Amino acid sequence: MINGKSVLAITLARGGSMGIPKKNIVDINGKPLLNYTTDEVKKSKYIDDYVVSTDSDEIEEVCDNLDVKV
């Protein structure tokens, strides 16, 4: 919450990357790339709600495992 207003954070995670296929779920040091973003969002004292927007069933599954709304 900032100045009495709720804050919603949204991460846009496309499934169809042209440069690196499936880059949002590529394993980096034992966890998916997207997990680094979700971890930082969860640490914020200002964010009241968080959603990942995606067109990919695979990314949605990763988010479910990370306990993140899609």
N, C-alpha and C positions, 0 to 999 in steps of 0.2 A: 504494500500500500504506500502510495506517495501522496502527501497532502490530502489525506482522507479519501483518495480515489483508488479503486481496485486496479490492479495491473494484470493484463493477460499477455503472456509471451507466446509467440507462435514461431515454430521452426518449419520452414518449407524444405521438405526432403524428397526431391524427385527420384524416381527409380531409374530413369533413362538417361544417365550421364553419358555424354559423347566421349569425353576424354578418358575416364577411368570407369569401366562398367561396374555398376552397383557400388559406387564409391562410398555411399553412406553406410553400407553394412560391411565394408572391407575390414578385416581384422587388423588392428594396429596395436601391438603390444598386449595382445590378449583380450581386446574388446573392440566392438564395432566403432567406427569413426563417429557415428551419431551419438554414441554413449558419452563421448567427451563433452559434447554440447549439453546433453541432458543433465550430466553431473553438475556442470556449472550453473545451469538454470535452477536446479534444486537447492544450491547453496545460497541463492540470492534471498535476502530478507525483504526485497521490494516486490517480488513477483508473487501474486496471489494464485494464479492459475496458469497452466502450461499445456499446450497442445502441439502435437506434430501433425502437419498436414502433408499427406503423401498420396501418390497414385499407385503405390507398390504394395502388394500383399506381403512381400518379404520384409519390407521396412515396417509395415504394420505389426508383423509378428515379432520383430525385434523390439519394437516399442512396448508391446504387450509384456514381453519378458523383462523389460526395464521398468515396468509399472508406470508408463507414460500414456496419457490420453492421446488418441488419434482421431 
